[in-house]
Amino acid sequence: MRKQGHGSRAVLAALAATVLGVTGCDAVGGNSPGPSGTGAQKAKPRPAWDSSPASVAAVGDSITRGFDACAVLTDCPEVSWATGGSAEVDSLAVRLLGRAKAAERSWNYAVTGARMADLPGQMGQAAARKPGLVAVMAGANDACRASTSAMTPVADFRADFEDAIRILRRAAPKTQVYVASVPNLKRLWSQGRTNPVGKQVWKLGICPSMLGDADALDAAATERRNTVEQRVEDYNKVLKEVCAKDRHCRFDGGAVHDYRFGTGQLSQWDWFHPSVNGQARLAEIAYRAVTGKKA
């Protein structure tokens, strides 16, 4: 009987050792080494963000094309906040790469008038370059429609943005992404409506859902603008949430949306798109987001 008891104790000891081995993660102290193998790979910390990418690609809409910054109803990519070479702007690419390298190692695939549905195609072009960083600014045209009912549904906006990120990841899994928030369109209306020339240009069809009947302050006009404003906020929530799911993506935290564009930062031709000075301010915001440094 003693021998059997001794054997039972040995079995219990072995069993205890096995259990402790399986649950070792909970049994060891905070400074003890963690488990090895697959569990260790899952526990690896998020990789450090590279604040010095070797190249920059840009996707988006008219803002990233420098529309109406240099001449009326004309693109001016030279002053683009993302990739332009203008010394007045010092674009994100110039600040990150230097002027000479930016001219060789940055690409602008944005298209004036583009909406989020166009971003997957642009992202495919950018991904082919395998850039160190892709700068994204899109969404304003999804809210700037002929009417509020024609604005892009939030669910479609999300699906298109997710698709764009998937396309990038298939070709360039480690490319970093900077995502700018959609500007505050209602604030741009409130600033631009003080200029009679700008309001005449607005009648050509610039963001009618927000800028149509610019001087109207009745209940219907107010509700229309508030509806656009809410949709922009919804879009920015989508950008934040989708970006947060990608380990190599940074959202600007609403910095572009919150920036208080004044008349000096608006185009003298349409009083809505950024002027050269406004493009420079967007470049500063992007640089701070990408590097964590002051401009």
C-alpha positions in Angstrom: 0.0 0.0 0.0 2.9 2.4 0.7 4.2 1.8 -2.7 0.9 2.6 -4.3 0.5 5.8 -2.2 4.0 6.8 -3.2 3.0 6.2 -6.8 -0.2 8.3 -6.5 1.8 11.2 -5.1 4.2 11.0 -8.0 1.3 11.0 -10.5 -0.2 14.1 -8.7 3.1 15.9 -8.8 3.5 15.2 -12.4 0.0 16.3 -13.1 0.5 19.6 -11.2 3.7 20.3 -13.1 1.8 19.7 -16.4 -1.0 22.1 -15.4 1.5 24.8 -14.3 3.3 24.4 -17.6 0.1 24.9 -19.6 -1.0 27.9 -17.5 2.4 29.3 -17.1 1.4 32.6 -18.5 -0.7 33.2 -15.5 1.7 31.6 -13.0 4.8 33.7 -13.7 5.5 37.2 -12.6 5.2 40.3 -14.7 8.9 40.4 -15.5 9.2 36.7 -16.3 9.6 35.7 -20.0 6.3 34.9 -21.8 5.5 31.8 -23.7 7.2 30.8 -26.9 5.8 29.7 -30.2 2.6 31.0 -31.8 1.4 32.6 -28.6 4.6 34.7 -28.5 4.1 35.9 -32.0 0.6 37.1 -31.2 1.9 39.0 -28.2 4.5 40.9 -30.2 4.2 44.7 -29.8 2.9 46.8 -32.6 5.7 47.7 -35.0 7.2 51.2 -34.7 5.8 53.8 -37.1 8.5 54.9 -39.6 8.5 58.7 -39.6 11.0 58.8 -42.5 9.5 56.9 -45.4 11.5 56.6 -48.6 8.7 57.6 -50.9 5.2 59.2 -50.9 2.1 58.6 -53.0 -1.1 60.6 -52.8 -4.7 59.7 -53.5 -7.9 61.7 -53.2 -9.7 64.5 -54.9 -9.4 68.2 -56.0 -7.8 69.4 -52.8 -4.9 67.1 -53.3 -4.7 68.2 -56.9 -4.4 71.9 -55.8 -7.6 72.8 -57.6 -8.3 76.5 -57.9 -5.1 77.4 -55.9 -3.2 78.8 -58.9 -5.9 79.7 -61.5 -9.7 79.5 -61.8 -11.2 76.0 -62.2 -7.8 74.5 -62.9 -5.7 71.8 -61.1 -2.3 73.0 -59.8 -0.5 69.9 -58.4 2.7 71.9 -58.0 1.1 73.3 -54.8 -0.5 70.1 -53.5 -0.2 69.7 -49.8 0.8 66.1 -50.3 3.4 66.0 -53.2 3.8 69.5 -54.6 7.2 70.9 -55.2 6.3 74.6 -54.4 8.6 76.3 -51.9 5.5 78.2 -50.7 3.8 75.0 -49.6 6.6 72.7 -48.6 4.4 69.6 -49.1 4.4 66.5 -47.0 6.7 64.8 -49.5 9.2 67.7 -49.5 9.2 67.8 -45.7 9.8 64.1 -45.4 12.1 63.5 -48.4 13.7 66.8 -49.2 12.9 68.7 -52.4 15.2 66.8 -54.8 14.1 63.4 -53.7 10.4 64.4 -53.5 10.6 65.3 -57.2 11.7 61.7 -58.0 10.0 59.7 -55.2 6.5 61.1 -54.9 3.4 60.5 -57.1 0.0 62.1 -57.1 -2.9 59.9 -58.3 -5.7 62.1 -56.9 -8.4 63.2 -59.4 -10.5 66.3 -59.2 -14.1 65.3 -58.6 -13.2 61.9 -57.2 -15.3 60.3 -54.5 -14.6 57.4 -52.2 -15.8 55.0 -54.8 -12.9 56.1 -56.9 -10.3 55.5 -54.2 -9.8 51.7 -54.8 -8.7 52.4 -58.3 -6.3 55.2 -57.3 -5.0 53.0 -54.5 -4.2 50.3 -57.0 -2.1 52.8 -58.9 -0.3 53.9 -55.8 0.2 50.3 -54.6 2.0 49.5 -57.8 4.8 51.9 -56.7 5.1 50.2 -53.3 5.6 53.6 -51.6 6.8 54.0 -48.1 3.7 56.2 -47.4 0.3 56.8 -49.0 -1.4 60.1 -48.1 -5.2 60.0 -48.4 -7.7 62.8 -48.4 -11.1 61.9 -49.8 -14.7 62.2 -48.9 -15.6 65.9 -49.5 -17.2 65.1 -52.9 -19.3 62.3 -51.3 -21.0 65.0 -49.3 -20.8 67.7 -52.0 -23.7 66.4 -54.2 -26.6 68.0 -56.0 -28.8 67.3 -53.0 -28.5 65.7 -49.6 -30.3 62.6 -50.8 -27.6 62.1 -53.4 -24.8 62.0 -50.8 -22.9 58.7 -50.6 -24.5 56.4 -48.0 -22.2 55.9 -45.0 -22.2 52.1 -45.5 -21.1 52.5 -49.1 -18.4 55.0 -48.0 -17.1 52.4 -45.5 -17.1 49.6 -48.0 -15.2 51.6 -50.6 -12.6 52.7 -48.1 -12.1 49.2 -46.8 -11.8 48.0 -50.3 -9.1 50.6 -51.0 -7.1 49.5 -48.0 -7.4 45.8 -49.0 -6.1 46.6 -52.5 -3.1 48.4 -51.0 -2.4 45.6 -48.6 -2.4 42.9 -51.3 0.4 44.7 -53.2 2.1 46.6 -50.4 1.5 45.0 -47.0 3.9 47.3 -45.2 3.2 50.6 -46.8 2.1 53.2 -44.2 -1.1 55.2 -44.7 -1.8 58.7 -43.5 -5.6 59.5 -43.6 -6.7 63.2 -43.4 -10.2 63.9 -42.1 -12.8 65.5 -44.4 -12.8 69.3 -44.0 -15.6 71.1 -42.2 -17.7 72.1 -45.2 -20.1 74.1 -43.2 -17.3 76.3 -41.9 -16.0 76.8 -45.5 -19.5 78.0 -46.4 -19.6 80.4 -43.5 -16.2 81.9 -44.5 -16.8 82.0 -48.3 -20.3 83.5 -48.3 -18.9 86.8 -47.3 -17.4 87.2 -50.8 -19.7 88.0 -53.7 -17.3 86.8 -56.3 -16.9 83.4 -54.6 -20.7 83.0 -54.4 -21.0 83.6 -58.2 -18.4 80.8 -58.8 -20.4 78.5 -56.4 -23.3 78.8 -58.8 -21.3 76.9 -61.3 -21.9 73.8 -59.3 -19.3 73.7 -56.5 -20.7 71.6 -53.6 -24.3 72.5 -54.2 -25.6 70.5 -51.2 -23.7 72.9 -48.9 -23.2 76.0 -51.0 -26.4 76.2 -53.0 -28.5 79.3 -52.1 -25.6 80.5 -50.1 -27.4 83.5 -48.5 -30.5 81.5 -47.6 -30.9 81.2 -43.8 -34.4 79.8 -43.6 -35.2 76.5 -41.8 -35.0 74.4 -44.9 -31.5 75.7 -45.9 -30.3 75.3 -42.3 -31.5 71.8 -42.1 -29.9 71.0 -45.5 -26.5 72.3 -44.3 -26.8 70.5 -41.0 -27.5 67.3 -42.8 -24.3 67.7 -44.8 -22.4 68.5 -41.7 -23.6 65.4 -40.0 -22.7 63.3 -43.0 -19.2 64.7 -42.9 -18.9 63.7 -39.3 -20.1 60.2 -40.1 -17.5 59.9 -42.8 -14.8 61.0 -40.5 -15.9 58.3 -38.0 -15.6 55.7 -40.7 -12.1 56.9 -41.7 -11.0 56.7 -38.0 -12.5 53.3 -37.4 -11.2 51.6 -40.6 -7.8 53.1 -40.2 -7.6 51.9 -36.6 -8.0 48.3 -37.8 -4.8 48.6 -39.9 -1.5 48.4 -38.1 0.2 50.7 -40.6 -2.4 53.4 -40.7 -2.7 56.8 -39.0 -5.8 59.0 -38.9 -5.2 62.7 -38.3 -7.5 62.7 -35.3 -9.9 65.2 -37.0 -7.1 67.8 -37.4 -8.1 68.9 -40.9 -11.8 69.0 -40.0 -11.1 71.0 -36.9 -8.7 73.5 -38.7 -10.3 76.9 -38.8 -9.7 77.9 -42.5 -9.9 81.7 -42.8 -10.2 83.8 -45.9 -6.4 83.7 -46.3 -6.5 79.9 -46.6 -9.2 79.9 -49.2 -8.9 80.2 -53.0 -9.5 83.7 -54.3 -11.4 82.2 -57.2 -13.9 80.0 -55.5 -13.6 80.8 -51.8 -14.0 77.1 -51.0 -10.9 75.1 -52.0 -7.6 75.8 -50.2 -5.4 78.6 -51.4 -1.6 78.1 -51.6 -1.5 79.2 -48.0 -4.2 76.7 -47.2 -2.3 74.0 -48.9 0.7 74.8 -46.8 -1.4 74.5 -43.6 -2.6 71.1 -44.7 1.0 70.0 -45.3 1.9 71.1 -41.8 -1.0 69.1 -40.3 0.0 66.0 -42.3 3.7 66.4 -41.3 2.8 66.6 -37.6 0.6 63.5 -37.9 3.2 61.5 -39.7 6.3 62.5 -37.7 4.8 63.6 -34.3 6.9 66.8 -34.7 6.0 70.4 -35.0 6.1 71.8 -38.5 
